[in-house]
Amino acid sequence: MKTLNSVAASLLVFISLTFLPLASCSADPIPVDPEEKEEQEQEQEKKEEPEKTGSKTLLVWYSFTNNSTAIAAALRSHITADALEIKPAAEGLDYAANNYAIGSSLIDAIRRNPSAASSYPEIKKVEVEFGEYDTIIIVTPLWWSQMAAPMQSFLFRYGGNMAGKTIGLIVTSASSGISGVVQDAKRLIPQGNFLAESLWIRSAEVGNAPELTSAWYDRLFKTNNQNTSMKVTITAGGKAFTADIDDSETGRAFLEKLPLTLDMSELNGNEKYCYGLSLPNKDSRFDSLEAGDLMLYSGNCIVLFYGAAGGYSYTRIGKIADTSGLASSLGSGSVSVKFERQ
């Protein structure tokens, strides 16, 4: 048995060795591969480099019948934008054959399991530096009330890279409404800043794409990006609402008429209207309107919507952003509505 003194001596040696300063170690350093060192330094520089935020516009489209291609070309003639066409990996497929049998099966696969990568058809490789763009405009056809499958594939893979960016959506179809495509886009780009109005161009209207796309872009993007809209107060039923008036010929002419009180009549359980105020008009068809839209009908009728509507031609005047309580303030019959500049 060790004596107490020998145990203490051993313990002292252990403590001394354990707590020697690291600087006293004289072992040679592990050699580093020069190429590996360079890669590590480059990777560290990337981590330290702040994320770039660009100010460019990306115009991305997919087309089977060339309608979307024509629409994208029309818009590019009006704006400055980089172009990206989405192409399926499988070439030569006739998606429209046998009543769109192939296209329908692709959409069904996505519907069954929209969160699985295997549900989406392969597309050809694309190279995009998303950090260069603050605005992305998507042009896509509609398949069976949904966004075309190849475009869904692109957004499934890259929608996360579009977070915080301004997203514009243009949809072409023969006759079906575009609400399903809008829902697909918002599902696939959950953190995108979508414009309030998507543009629907029917197949028969593709020839008018230059006028339709330029009017849509100027109305929404210029107001959205340059903050050129002007505010008015709309008062009805004792409650005031703030509306943004478009910086357009119609909007400016409307502002010049204010202050103004209109006795507005009820129609269809979703709108109030008043004839007699003539303003410059540039009508286009609106198949989707919502509460808060302030429109000009037939050049001399002010229409304020408090519910969803669509299917007629209007010229936009402006929009109420927060419509909470609008329907109850306007009531179910005729109502006096006051418009004032802020």
N, C-alpha and C positions, 0 to 999 in steps of 0.2 A: 504494500500500500504506500502511495506517495505521501510524503509529508506535506503539511500545510504550506510550508515555504516553497516547496518545489511546484505545487499547484499554482501558487501566486505568481511565481516566476514565469511559468508557462503562459498564464493568462496575460501577463504584462507584454510578453513577446508577441502574442496574438493581436493585442490591441495596437501595438506599435506598428505592426505590419499592415493591419487593416486600415488604419487612418493615416498612412503616409500621403503627403500631398501628391495629386496626380502629376504635377509638374516634374516630380522626381523620376517618373517613368522614362526610360531611355530606349524603349523598343522602337525599331524603325517603323515608319508609317506604311500602311498597306498601299502598294503602288496602284495608281489610277490610270485607266485607259484614256489617252488624250481625247479620242473621239467621244467616249462616254462623258468625259468632263465637259466638253464643248456642248453636247446635247443638254446636260444638266443646267449649264449656264443659260442656254437659250430658253429652256423651259422656265427658269426662274425669271428671266426678263419678260416673258409672256405673262406670268402671274402678276408681275409688278406693273405692267402696262395697263392703264385704265381702258375700260371697254369703250370702243368707238361708237358714237351715235351719229349716223349719217342723216342727210336731208334729201336724199334722192327718192324717186318713185319707181317701183317695180310693177310692171304690167304683166300678169301671168294668165295664160289661157290654155284651155284644151278644146279641141274641135274635132268632130267626126264628119259633119256635113259641110264644114267650112264657114258656117254662120258665125261662130265665135271668132274665127280668124278674121273675118271681114269686120266684125265689130271692134276687135282689138286694133286693127289697122286704122279704122276710122278715128278712134280715140287717140292713137299715137300721132295722127296728123294734127291734133289740136294741142297736145301737151308734150312735154319732154319726159320720157320714161324709158328705162331699160326694159327689154322684152325677153320673156321666157315662155316658150311653148312646151307644154307637158305632152309627152308621147308615150303610149303603151309600149311595154317591152315586147309584147307579142304583136308582130306586124301582120297586116293583111286580113284581120278579122272583120267580118261584116256584122257589126253589132245590131243592125236593123233587120237582118234576115229572120224570117219566120216570126214576124211580129216582135222584133227585138228580143229574141230568145236568149242570146248571149248576154246582152246588156241587162236583161231582167234577172238572169241567174247571178250576175255579179252584184247587183243591188241587193238581192235576197241574201247573199252571203254576208254582206256588210250589216244588214238589218238584224240577222241572227246573232251576230257577235261583234258589235262595233268596236270593242276594246281590244280585239286580237289583231295583230299585224297580219296574220295569215288570211284574214277575211278580205284584205284589200289586194287588188291585182297589181302585179309588178309594173313599174314604169321605168323608162330609160333614165339613166343617171343624170342628175342635174347638179350644177355647181353654183351656189348662191352665197354671197357674203351678206347675210341679212343685216349685219351691223351698219351697212352703207345706206339702209333705207329707213325712212320714217313713215312711208306711205306704201301700201300694197293694194293694187286693184286687181280683182279676180274676175275673169270672164269665163263663164261655164255654161254648157247646155244642161237641160233638165232631162233625166231619165226616170220614167215611172214615178213622177212627183218628187224625186230626190236629185241631189247633185250627181252628175255623171261620175261613174266609178273611178276613172283615172285621176280626176281632179281630187276626189276624196282621198286617193292614195297619197297624192302629193301633200295635201294638208294634214293627213294623219302623221306623216313623217316629219313635217316641218312646221306644223301649226304652233308648236311651242316656241319656235324662234320668232314668232310674230307678236309676242306679248308686248302690249303697250303701244303697238303701232296703229296708225289709222288704217282701217280696212274698208275698202269700197267693193261692192258686189254688183256685177252685171250678169243677168241670167237671160238666156234665150230658150224659147220653147214654142211649140206649135200653138197651144191653147191653154195648157194647164197652168194654174197659179204657182207662184214661186215660193210660197211660205215654207215648204219642205226643204228647199235648197238653202234658204236663209237659216233654218234650224240646223242643218248639217254644218254650215259654215261656222256658226257660233259654237257648236259642239266640238269641232275640230280646231278652232282657234279660241279657246275659252277665255283668254285674257286680251283679246284684240279690242280695239276701240272702233266699233262699227259705226258707220254713218247712219243717221236716222232713216234714210231712204235708200233702198236698193233699186236698181233700174231693171225693169222687165222689158225686153224687146222681143216681140213675137216674130216668128219666122217670116211672116209677110211684111214686117216692118224693117228688115235688115237693110234694105235699100236706103232707109232714112237714118241709118246709124250715125253718120256724121253730125246731123242736127240733134239727134236724141242724146248722144253721148256728150257732146259739147255743152248742151244746155244743162244736163245733169251735173257734169263736172263743175261748171261755173257756179251753179246754184249752191252746191253742197260743199265742194272742196274749198273754194275761195272763201266762203263764209266760215267754214270750219277752221282752216289753217291761218287765215289772215285776220280773223275776228272783225269782219267788216259789218256784221249785222248791227241793227239799231234796235233799241228796246222801247216798247210801249206798255202802258198799263191798260188792261181791259177789265172793266168793272161791270158786274152783273149780279143781281140778287144780293147786293150789299157786300160782295166779296171781290177783291182785286187779284188779277193774275198778270204775270209778266210774260210778254211775248217778244221774241226776236224777229225783227222784220228784215227780210232779205235785202241786201244791197244790190238791188236790181232796178230797172226802169219802173216796174210796177210798184216795188216796195217804196222807192223814193217818192213816187207820185202819191201813194197812199199817205205817207208821212206828211206831205204838204197839205193834206186835207184836215189834219188834226188840229185842235180837238174836235171830236165828232161823236154825236150820240145817234144811234140807229135803232129804230123799232124793228126788231127782227122776228120773222115768223118761223114756226115749227115745220119740220119736214122729216118724215121717215123714222122718227125716234132717235136720230143720231146727228142732226144738224139744225142750225138756225141760219136764215138767209134774209137778205134785204136787197131789193132792186133799186136802181136809181143813182148809184155812184159809179160813174164811168172812169176807168183807168186803162192805161196801156196794157195790152194783153198779148201773151205769146203762149197760147194753149198747147198742152200736150196731155196725152192720156195718162191718168193715174188709176191703176188697178188696185192700189192699196193705199188707203188713207186711214189716219187714226185720230183719236181725240187730241184736240189742241191745234190741228191744222187750220190755218186761216187762208182761204183760197178766194180767187176771183173766177166767177163763172160767166161765160159769154160776154166778157168785157164790161159788164155793168151790174154785177150781182155779187155782193160780199157774202161769203159762206164761212161760218165758224162751226167746225165739227166737234161734237162732244162724244162721239162713238165711232167705231170702225165703219168704213165705207169704201167705195171705189167703183170704177167702171165708166167714168166720164172724163171729159177733158176740162182741165182747169189751168190757171196760171197761179203759181204759188205767191202768196204775199208774205207769209211768215208762219211762226209756230209758237204755241205756248209750251214751255218745257215741263212745268209741273202742273198737271191737270187735276190734282186732288181736289174734289169738291166741285169741279166744273159742271158736271151734269146736273147736280142738284141746284146749283146757283142759276143755271139757265132755265130750269124747270121744264114742264111738259107742254107749255103753250108759248104764245108770243111774249117777248121780253125786251126791255130797253137795255141796250148795251152801250157803254161809253168807252171811247178809245182816246187815250192821251199819251203824248210823248213823255218819256221820263227825262 
